[in-house]
Amino acid sequence: MAASKLFNFSAGPATLPARVLERASEAVRELRGSAHAPHAEGIGLSLLEISHRSADFTAILERATALCHEVLEIPSTHAVVFLQGGASQQFAMVPMNLARTDKAAAFIDTGVWSKKAIRESKLQQETLVAASSGDTGYDRIPAVPELEAAKTSYLHIHGTQWRELPQVADVPVVADLSSDIGCHPMDFSRLALGYAGAQKNLGPSGVTLVFIEREFLASLEAREQVPYFFRYATHVEKQSVYNTPNTFGVLVLQLVLEWLRDEGGLEAAGRRNREKAALLYDHLDASSLFVPHAQPGHRSLMNVRWSADGAPEAEREAITQRLLAEAKAAGLVNLKGHRSVGGFRASIYNAFPLEGVRALVEFLREFEARA
Ligand SMILES: Cc1ncc(COP(=O)(O)O)c(C=O)c1O
């Protein structure tokens, strides 16, 4: 591998397609005449300098919204908006909008993101942890227990990849899709509300995709104490321009979805992602030094976690540090596990190339042979 070629395994903001970076830089230099606004008015203006209410940005916003329906397969029954504040703001906004005085919100606790969302929910409403994989170190997706519709306002799920989105009779499902949206086809008609920070599979940080079923939105109890800014109805009604949105983020999201469409859409992305993930998991399963974290059948296609737990405990930390340093020197960067769990994590989102996974597997093989 050429030393100049870096493979970036960052969990987010993450690798973006080279074509998207080129087109985004072009639009930052000058929007007029670029592929995004061939007829743009104004001479020499950058995307960053135009009004969010201009015809040019309106066209970008409309295209981005249409691509969310077309490429991500968000049903037309659901309104799409682009907000700010990340997925973390949604942890607070969901209960602000969905809490009911006569029912509890149910959560499936799958780790750090669930915990943050549960904390916000508890400020607003009765909150129930219906299932958790905490007892086994969050290495699986727990089964969803039966939930009584008369007592449950909604079910909220997060994080670790769900093979299939859950369906519970008469209980609306809300999903944090930040780490896996767009990685393969998903049946979003099962969701009353979905959201994703863009910085993993959709674009840069600072823009959050939210979609909400229009009928569900209309059915929500009015909660007069909720500030207008934090009401979904406000942003849906004003079609993402109630206030100034992240105009750059929306353009990059549009470019990423165009790239995804041109690469064959979600079916093809799913095939590529399964191939990449299998290559890495197969290697880790066969290794005697490395131990993958998630149980087979519960593994994310996007975020692969593992440790050096095959080594004697006293040596693990030194091996981990040596591996990270050597990987970096070999151009394999950002493999350090999340600060709360340690070990290694390779995020291999849609735009991460197969050749980078091959390079990592080859590196791990050589490293283990020397260890
Ligand atoms: C599944 C999931 N939810 C939420 C977050 C937090 O997102 P944000 O930083 O956009 O608030 C992350 C970030 O890594 C994530 O992976």
The ligand as an ORCA input file, in Angstrom:
! r2SCAN-3c Opt
* xyz 0 1
  C     -26.043      5.439     17.183
  C     -25.615      6.807     17.569
  N     -26.501      7.642     18.142
  C     -26.158      8.888     18.506
  C     -24.893      9.386     18.314
  C     -24.575     10.796     18.736
  O     -24.691     11.577     17.635
  P     -24.458     13.180     17.639
  O     -23.020     13.373     17.981
  O     -24.814     13.527     16.239
  O     -25.359     13.778     18.638
  C     -23.940      8.567     17.691
  C     -22.583      9.107     17.461
  O     -21.609      8.441     17.250
  C     -24.312      7.243     17.322
  O     -23.433      6.399     16.763
*
